[in-house]
Amino acid sequence: MIAPITAAHLDAVLALNNQHAKETSELDLSGLRDLVGTSFAALQAGEGEAGFLIAVTQDADYDSPNFLWFQERYDTFVYVDRVVVSASHRGEGYARQFYEALFQKARAAGHTAITCEVNVDPPNPASDAFHERMGFLEVGRAELPGRGKTVRYLVKDTSL
């Protein structure tokens, strides 16, 4: 069951996030609290241990280079900052449920562009395939200096 992230879930979400820091970037508890507090959507499954999704809108006070890339190019959007499903819960449909809940909330709020990035280097073929199945299209790429990453920027139009 997908539900909002609450204070009771923060420790589990933080642990899961930091297990996947290569894909998402590491957070501390204060940073996670701030991110959840400013989010448009902060969802979890399995009390935060099965997975989570955190997304912000274009108005967020957020300095992620990937978020800023979209902010420079789109007037309105919802940016998926991070989505993680634990290895023991992959294949159970949580990522799809997170995104479907986000699409519904975004449409209700008048947002049609859902944005995110997926690593090209280091590669993340499972995420590439998932986002393709969900209808995301590539709109750009960037090399992130000092982070050893190259990313693909993706957008899904939820009005279709």
N, C-alpha and C positions, 0 to 999 in steps of 0.2 A: 504494500500500500504506500502510495506517495503522499507525503504530508510536508508542511512547512518545517524548516529547521528552527528549533527553539534552543534556548540556553541548555537544556538537558542533552541536546545532541552535539554540542560543540566539540567536546573531547573526541568523540568517535569520528566526526567529520574531519577534524584536524589530523588525527592519526591516519585516516585514509588518504587525505590530501597529500600529506608528507610522504607516504609510501609511494606516491605517484608524482613526486616533485619534478622528476625529469620531464614529464609531460605538462604539468600544471604550474609549477614553481612553488617553492616552499613558503609556508605561512607560519606565523606564530599565533598564539591565541588572541592577542590583541588585534592583529591584522585580520584574522578570520571574523572576529566580532564586528569590526568596522565594515568589512565587506558585506556581511550578512545584513548589517544595519542599514546600509545604503542600497541594498539590492532591490531590484524589481521583482525577482523571484529567487527564493532560496528554498529548495526542496530536498527532501531526504527520503530514504527508504530503509527499513530495518533498523530503526533508531539511529540512523546515520552510519551504521556499519556496512550495509549493503551497497549504498551509493548515495550520491548527491549531485545537485546541479545548482550553480549560482550564476545569475544573470543580472545585468544592470542596464539602464537606459542611457541614451546619449547625453543626458544631463548629469551623470554621475561625476563626482569629483574623484577621478581615478587616473593614475599616471602610467598605466600599462601601455607599452609601445604599441601593442596590438589594438587595444581599445582606441588609442589616439589615432591610429591609422584610419579606423572607421569614422571617428569623429571629424576628421578632416575631409571626408568624402560624402558623408550622409547626414542629412538634416535630422532625421529621426530613425531610430533603430533600437533594438534590444540586442545586447552583446552577451553571449554565453561566455563568461569568463572561465569557468571550469565545470566539467562534468566528469565524474569518476564512478565506475562501478567496480566493486571489489572482485578479485579474481574468482572467489568462491561463488559469486552471484552472477557472473557473466552468462549470457544466454537465457536469462530469465525474463527479459523484456523490460528491465528497469530503465535503460537509456531511452528506449522508445517512449515509455510512459512519462519520463521527465520531459522530453521534448514535446509530446502531445499536450501535456499540461501547460507548458510554456507557450505553445502556439495558441492555445485557447485563451489564456490570460492576455497575451499580446493582442490578439484580435479584439477582445473585449475592451481593451484600453486604446484601440485605434492604431496600434503598431502593425505594420505589414512586413518590415524587414527584420529578420532574425539573422544575426551575424556571429561568426566565430572564426577561429583559425585552427588548423591542424598542422602538426609538424610534418615537414618534408624531410628534414635532416635534423635530428635523427628521425627515421621514417616511422610512421604510425599507420600501417596498412589497414588494421582493423577499424580505426577511426575514419580513415578515408572511405572505406566501403560502407560503413554505417551512414556517414553524412550524405553520401551519394544516394543510398536507398531512401533517405529522408527528404531528398529533393533539393539539397544545397548545391549551389553552383559556385565555381571559383571565379573571383573578381580581382585577384591580385596575389602577389607574393612578396616576401621581404626576408632579408637576412638580418638577424638580430645580433648586432655587434656585441661582443663580450659575453654572449650567452651560448654560442656554439649551436645556434638553431637557425634553420630556414623554415618559414611557415607559408602555408597557402591560406589566403583569406577567402571565406565562404559566406554566401548570403542565401537565405531562403525567403521567398515571397509568400507570406501566409495568406494573402488575399486570393491566391489561385485555388 
